[in-house]
C-alpha cells in the first residue's frame, strides 16, 4: 500500500529541485531495479505489485496495479518502482581517458552516453552544470543500470579545464584531424558539446587536440552526427587504437 | 487556413494504414521541411505560420498558431508542417556495403540508423516487414532529412537472405570475431537485430560472418549496447578498414 504522502513525494521527484531536497531518485521496471539493487546504491523504498526482489521487507511495499499507476510516470507501468538514494559526489578522478559533457540537454542522449562510458570502461564522467541532471527519470531509464558504474560529477567545466595542465583536452570540430589516421592519446579529457551549438567558445579555448569524424556519404548536407552516436564512434576508435 | 478535412487527414497520418492509403507522410519543423524540399521528394502541401519556404504558392497554406496546434503532434509546434508524398519503393540494389534491419521497433532507433547510413554512405537500407515504418512521424523527425538520401525498402528479409548467394551476410553475436582485429569485408549485408531479442533464428542461419564488438569496461553486467550505438561503432570500423 502506498500513502498519500508517498504519492506526493514520488511524483515530486520528476523535478530536480525535489530530488536534490530529498536526496532520492526514481527507478522503474524490474530490470533496472534489479541492476541498481545489485550495486552500492542504497535502496530507500520499493513498491511492487508482486515481483520479489529480495529487498529488505522493511523497505518493501506491496501495492496493486491501480496504486502503481498513481506513482508511475510510464504509460505502461512495469510492475515495480523503487526510490534510491542519490550517492554523494566524490572529487572527480582525472586520469586515464575520461569524458566531459558541455551542455548536453537531452535526457536520452545523456543516458546513452553513460551506457557507452560503462561499455568502454570510462570511469569518470564530468558534466557541466548546465547538462541535464543524470537522476532525471528519463536518463536513469536510458542508462539501463550503468549509472551505478560510472562516477558522474557536475562541475564548473570551464574552471576545471582551465586549471588542468596535465591532460590533453580533446574535442571534435569540422576542422580537425581525422580520427582514423591521427594517433589518439591514451589518456585525456574527451569533450562532447551541446546538441545544437556544439562545444562552447570558452571550453574550445582549452582544447589541445581538435579531431574530426570523417563523413563517407556523398551528400554535401551539413547535418552532423547525433552527439550520442558521435560518442560511440570516438570511444570505439580511442579504445581500438590503445588496445589493438 | 486549414479545413476540417485537412485536419482530419493530417491527424490520421499518425497511423501507418492511413499513410499507406493516402501515400502521404508528415514532416514538422523548418529545418526538416527545408531539407526535404531540397530533395527529389514531392511536396503535397505546406502549412506555415509565416516562414517562407519558396514552395509553390498553390501548395502553400498560410495558417495561424492555433491552427498549427490542431494539426501538430508536437508539444511545441515549430511554425510549419508539411505533407510529402511517400516515394515508390524500387527493387533494392544489393551491392557495396548495405544495412539490413531485422525487427527494429523503436522509431528513434530507426531514425538514428537512417542518419548513420547517410553519414557513412550506405545507399541501401533493407527493413524486415516487422520493422517500424520509416514514415512514422517520430522516425522522420529523428532522421533530420537523411530519409531522402538512403533508399529504404521493406522486404521479406529471410527470403532475400536465403536467395542471396553472392554477398557475405554479417551480424554481431556474443560469440563472434573481434571487429577491431578481424578483416572486415568491403561489401556485404550487415544485419542489425531487434532491440530485445537480437537477430532472429531464421536470419541467423543465413549469417556467414559472426562479429563481436568487444566490451572494455570491467563490469560483468550482461547489458548490451543499444542497437543504434552498435550500428555507429560497426559502420565506423567497416569504413575505417576499407579506407585507411
HADDOCK unambig.tbl for C-alpha pairs under 7 A between the chains (distance, minus, plus):
assign (segid A and resid 118 and name CA) (segid B and resid 217 and name CA) 5.75 0.50 0.50
assign (segid A and resid 119 and name CA) (segid B and resid 215 and name CA) 5.50 0.50 0.50
assign (segid A and resid 119 and name CA) (segid B and resid 216 and name CA) 5.99 0.50 0.50
assign (segid A and resid 119 and name CA) (segid B and resid 217 and name CA) 5.12 0.50 0.50
assign (segid A and resid 120 and name CA) (segid B and resid 215 and name CA) 6.02 0.50 0.50
assign (segid A and resid 120 and name CA) (segid B and resid 216 and name CA) 4.54 0.50 0.50
assign (segid A and resid 120 and name CA) (segid B and resid 217 and name CA) 5.12 0.50 0.50
assign (segid A and resid 121 and name CA) (segid B and resid 216 and name CA) 5.03 0.50 0.50
assign (segid A and resid 121 and name CA) (segid B and resid 217 and name CA) 3.44 0.50 0.50
assign (segid A and resid 121 and name CA) (segid B and resid 218 and name CA) 6.47 0.50 0.50
assign (segid A and resid 180 and name CA) (segid B and resid 240 and name CA) 6.42 0.50 0.50
assign (segid A and resid 215 and name CA) (segid B and resid 119 and name CA) 5.47 0.50 0.50
assign (segid A and resid 215 and name CA) (segid B and resid 120 and name CA) 6.00 0.50 0.50
assign (segid A and resid 216 and name CA) (segid B and resid 119 and name CA) 5.97 0.50 0.50
assign (segid A and resid 216 and name CA) (segid B and resid 120 and name CA) 4.53 0.50 0.50
assign (segid A and resid 216 and name CA) (segid B and resid 121 and name CA) 5.02 0.50 0.50
assign (segid A and resid 217 and name CA) (segid B and resid 118 and name CA) 5.72 0.50 0.50
assign (segid A and resid 217 and name CA) (segid B and resid 119 and name CA) 5.12 0.50 0.50
assign (segid A and resid 217 and name CA) (segid B and resid 120 and name CA) 5.11 0.50 0.50
assign (segid A and resid 217 and name CA) (segid B and resid 121 and name CA) 3.43 0.50 0.50
assign (segid A and resid 218 and name CA) (segid B and resid 121 and name CA) 6.45 0.50 0.50
assign (segid A and resid 229 and name CA) (segid B and resid 229 and name CA) 5.62 0.50 0.50
assign (segid A and resid 229 and name CA) (segid B and resid 232 and name CA) 5.90 0.50 0.50
assign (segid A and resid 232 and name CA) (segid B and resid 229 and name CA) 5.91 0.50 0.50
assign (segid A and resid 232 and name CA) (segid B and resid 232 and name CA) 6.47 0.50 0.50
assign (segid A and resid 232 and name CA) (segid B and resid 233 and name CA) 6.07 0.50 0.50
assign (segid A and resid 233 and name CA) (segid B and resid 232 and name CA) 6.06 0.50 0.50
assign (segid A and resid 233 and name CA) (segid B and resid 233 and name CA) 5.29 0.50 0.50
assign (segid A and resid 233 and name CA) (segid B and resid 236 and name CA) 6.32 0.50 0.50
assign (segid A and resid 236 and name CA) (segid B and resid 233 and name CA) 6.33 0.50 0.50
assign (segid A and resid 240 and name CA) (segid B and resid 180 and name CA) 6.42 0.50 0.50
